[in-house]
């Protein structure tokens, strides 16, 4: 039996529960002063206040600092070849995301680089990114495929995710996103590509147990709401839980689709209409919003305050990818959650911990500091929760603890 006692915590801040918090509850968190957390064999066994002693336990003095749950990044495109810095000039001269895609850039450019990369090359690149994420306080990350758009490369991406989950301290949660774009070889046969996904690739992914979720990019020029529904329903038949990229550029019905397919999360939602917000609230779908993408693209920000007021549980994530958000810094996402979404620090903490965990079906095991959950903690170079929302541009992490191990 291995025990770790983190004591002398100046402020412990955590949401509570095993499911997503919505409405006013999103801002209800537990704050403890002079606190401690005891972990046994990687799981939290006790949270309390005062000068706790446990004979035989390893002791870590938090030095009066802030402690929160480990951050959960619930939306990334972690596995990709190459970068896309060459597109910066096009964007500065007014080219839109869809303009660049129509010129053979964007996703399709990364597809070419990812197809050309070996599994080991993709592994090494992603591992370096995970190491940086961990140093920034992220302890669990969702990772999507979607830069293969063919059988072999999609499976290659997902196998890299599985290998990283087995070998890296961080936990990875795999999502199949073969419906990220229509590849060039199917440019004149969209229906043929959708058949390939539904009848061949999804079954292959499921048979190998390579993904938990099936995602689709429901957007103008990509996949319609009707096409997205067909793909997600095919995934459900093979045991893959639906997610959906919705309302990033145009509101074409993606957010409304969440209730129809039982999506666990809808993601982006930059231009989400009122009827989409109502559909997500009714379905209990987590709105996984990505403020760093809005920042990078110079676009508007999702109507998150309206979502919270309507009872939609809101999570936030980085959307780390080589095109529309080449950042993996969840601390910047925290800043933007306050400054651009107008969320309170308490609502932001829930968005990047418990609600993010709910978006990847992990709220029963991570996302809060409670007995029975994994010992995933961050000790911050900060006295309180407001400080990490207020400061920006510096890494404020002092120590990361993953499954009861000091990293």
N, C-alpha and C positions, 0 to 999 in steps of 0.2 A: 504493500500500500504506500503510494507516494502522495504526500500532502504538501501544498503550498499555501502559506498564509500571507496575504497582502494586508498590511496594517498601516496605521497612521495616515489614512486617506482623509485629506482635508474636506473634500466634497465627493460623494458618490452620486452620480446622476444616471438614472436608468428608467426606461419605460418598463411596464410590467404586463405579463400575460403571455398567452400562447397563440394569439391570433392578432390580426392587424387592428390598430386603433383608428377610429374614424371620428369626424366631427370634433366636438369639444374634447373628447377623450384623447385625441392625438396630442394635445398639449398637457395632458396629465401624466407627470413622471414622478418617480420617487427620488427625493433628495435626502441624503444622510450626511451628517458631519461627524468627524472623528470616527470613521467607519473602518470596517475590515471585510475581506472576502476570504473564505476558506475553500480551497479546492482539494478534492480527493480523487486520485486517479483520473485527472483531466476534467472532472465535472465539479460544479459548484455545490458545496454541501451546506454552507452557512453564509449569511450576510447579516451583519449587525453593526453595533456601535460599541465603542469603549476599547479598553486595552486587553485584547484577546491574547491568550497564550495557548499553544497546542504543543505538548511535548512531542519531539521527534519530527515536527514539521519544518520544512524550509521556510524561512521568513524573509519577506521583501518589504522594506520600509518605503512607503510611497512618499515620505517627506512632506506630508501636508498638501499634496497635489490633488488635482481632479482625476477621478477614475470614471470611465464610461465603458459600456460594452464595446467589443471590437466592431469596427465599421464593416458594413455589408454592402458590397458593390453589386447591385442586382441587375446590371445591364452593361456588358462589355462585348466587344468584338476582338477578343484577345489574340486570336490565332490568325496571323496574316503575314504575307511576304511583302517586302519592300516598304516604302513610305510614299507620300504624295506631296512633298514639298513643292514640286513643280507646279501644282495647281494654285498656289498662293497668289501668284501674279494674275492668273485668270480671275480669281475672286476679287482681287483689288480693282480690276478693270470692269467689274460688274457682272461677270458670268455667274449664273445661279447654279445650285446643286444639280438641277435637272438639265441645264445647259451643258455642263461638263460631262454628265452621264451620256447625253446624246452625241457628244463628240468622241465617245469611246474611252473617256476617262472615268473618274469616280470609281465606283464599285468594280467596273469591268477592268480597269487598270490593275487594281489589287488582285482580281481573280487571276490575271495572267501571271503576276509575281508569285502568288500562292501556289498555283499549279506547278510552277517551275521549281519551287523550293522543296527540299527533302524534308522528311519527317523530323530528322535531327536538327536541321536548320530552324524549322518552325518551333521546335521544343526549346532550343537555346535562346531564341529571341523572346519567346513568351516567358521563359523562366526569369530572364533579366527584368522584364516588366513586373512580374510577380514579386521579385525581391524588392523592387522600388515601392510597389503597393504596400507590402508588409511594413516597410519602414515608415510609411505614411499613416499606419493605423488600420489598414484593411486586413481583415482576418478571414473573410469568405468572399468569393467572387463568382458570379455567373459568367460563363464564357460561351459564346455562340459560334457555330460554324457559319457558312454563308459566303465565303470567298473561294469556293470551289466550283459550285454550280454544275458539278458532274459527280457521278457516283464515286470515283476513286478519290478525288480531292476532298469532297465532303467527309468521307469516312476517314481520310488522313487527318483532317483537322480534329475530328472528334476523338480519334485515337490519341492524338497529342494531348488533348484535354484530359483524357483518362489517365495517361501516363503521368502528367503533372500532378493530378489529384493524388496519385499513389506515392509520388516521390517528393513533392514540395510540402513544406509545413502548412501552407494555406489550403483551405478546402475549396475545391472548384465544383461548380454545378453546371452540367452540360445542357445546352440547348441546340437543337437542329434548326438551322435557318437556311435551308436550301432554297427557299422562296425569298431570296434577298434581291434578286434581279433576274431577268431573262437573259441567259448567256447568248453570245453572238451567234453561236451555231444554231440557235433556235429562234433567231430574230424574226423569221417568217413563219414560225410554227409554235406560237405561244401554247396552244392546246397540247401540242406534243410534249413540251417541257413539263407542263402541269401533270400530264399522264405519267411521265417518267418519275416525277417526284412521288406521286400518290401510289403508283403501282410497283415501283422498283426501289427507289432510294429510301423512302420511309420504312418499308418492310425490312430492308437490309440494316438500317440503323437500329430498328427495334430488335431484330434477331440477335445483334451483337451487344445489345444493352448499352449503346453508346450515348444515349440522350434521355433526359427526363421530360423535356419540353419540346414542342414544335412551335416555331415562330414564323411569321410571314410579314413582309413589308407591304402593307396595304396603302398604296399611294398612286397618284396620277403618274401614268407612264410606267408603272411597275406592276402591281397586281390589284385588280378591282376588288370591291367588297365581296362580290359573288365568287370570284376566283379564290380569294383568301378563305372564304368559308369552306369551299370544297377541299382545300389543302389541309386546313385545320381539322375538319371532320375526318379526313383520311388518317391524320396523325392520331386522333382520338381512338380510332378503330385498332390502332397498334399500341395503345397505352400511353401515348405522348400527350401531356397536358398542354392545352392551348395557351399561347401568348400572342400578342399582336403589336407590331409597329403601326401606330394609327395617328392620323391627323398631324403629321409632322409638317407638311407643306400645304396640302389641301384637305379639307374635311369631306372625304368621299364615303363616309359611312363606317370607318374602321372602329371607332369607339362605340357606336351603336351595335356593332356585331358582337361585342364582348358578351352581352347577355344571351345571345342566340347560341353561341358555342361554349359558354361556360368558361371563358378565359380567366386564368388566375391573375393576369396582369395585362394592362394596355400601356404602351410605352411611347414616349415622345409627347404627344398630345399638345403640341404648341398652339394649334388652331382648333382645339376641341370645342365644338358647339354645345349649347345648353342641353340639347337632346342627348348628346353623347355623355355629358356629365350625369344626366338623369339615368341613363342606361347603366353606367358603371356603378352608381349608387345602389340601384335596384339589385344588380347582380353581385355586389360585394367585391367587384374587381378592384385590385390595387392599381392605382394610377402611378406608374413609375416614370417620373419626370426627370428631364436631363438638362439642367440649366446651363451647363458648360457648353453644350452644343448650340443653344440659342446665342450664347455669348460669342462663340467662335464664328458662327455664321452671320452674326449681326442681325438676327431675326428677332421677332417678338418672343416673349416668354409665356409659357403655358399659364392658363388662368387658374393657378393653384389655389388662390384664396377662395375662388368660387367653388372649387372641388371640395375643399375642407368644409366650407359652409353647407354644402349639399350632402355631406355625409360620405364622401368618397375617401377611402384610406389612401394617403399619399406617401409614396416612397420617392427617394431621389438616388440617382446613380450617375456614373461618369459618362457612359457611352464611349469609353475609350476605343478609338478606331483611327485608321491612318488618314481619313478624309475630313470628316465633319467634326471630330473632337480628338485631336492628338494629345490628350491629357488624361492621366490616370490619377489625378489628385483629388481625392474625396474631401480634403480640407477646403479646397477651392469651391467645391459643390456646396459645402456647408455655408461658406460665405455668401454665395449667390442665393441660397435658399432664404436667407434673411434679407439680403439687399434687393433682390429682384422678385422673389415670390412673396415677400413680406410675411414670411412665417416667423413665429417666435422661436427663440433658441430651443425651447422645450419641444415644439412641433418639429423643428429641424432634427433634433436628436432622434425622435421616434422615426422620422423619415429615413434616416441613414442606418438605423439599427433594426428595430422590431418590424416595422412595415416593410423594409427592404427584405428582411428574412421571410416575411409572409409572401412576398412576390415570387420567391423561389421555393416556397413550400418547406421552409425551415424554421418557422416561428416557434415550433415546439421544442427546438434544441438550441437556438442561438437568438441573438437580438436583444437580450436583456440579462441582467445580473440577478438571477434567482436560483434557488436550489433546484438541482436536476438538470440545469442547462450546462452546456460546455463552458469550460473556463477560458473564455475569450475576452480579454480585457485590454484596455489601453490606459496607461498612466501618462498624463499630459504635463508638459511644462506650462501649467496654467493653474490658477487658484479656483476657478469656477467655470461653469458652462458658458456664461456670457463671453468669457475671454476668448475661447476658441472660435466663436462666431464673429467676434469683433476684429481680431488680428487676421491679417492676410499676407500671403507671400512668404511665410516662414513655415518650416515643418515644426509643429509644436509637440510632436510625439516624443516622450521621454523613454518609455518602455512598452513593448508589446508582449502580451502573454497569450499563447495559443494552446488550448487544451491543457492548461495548467503548467505549461513549459515557458520559461522566460526565454525570449528570443533576442 
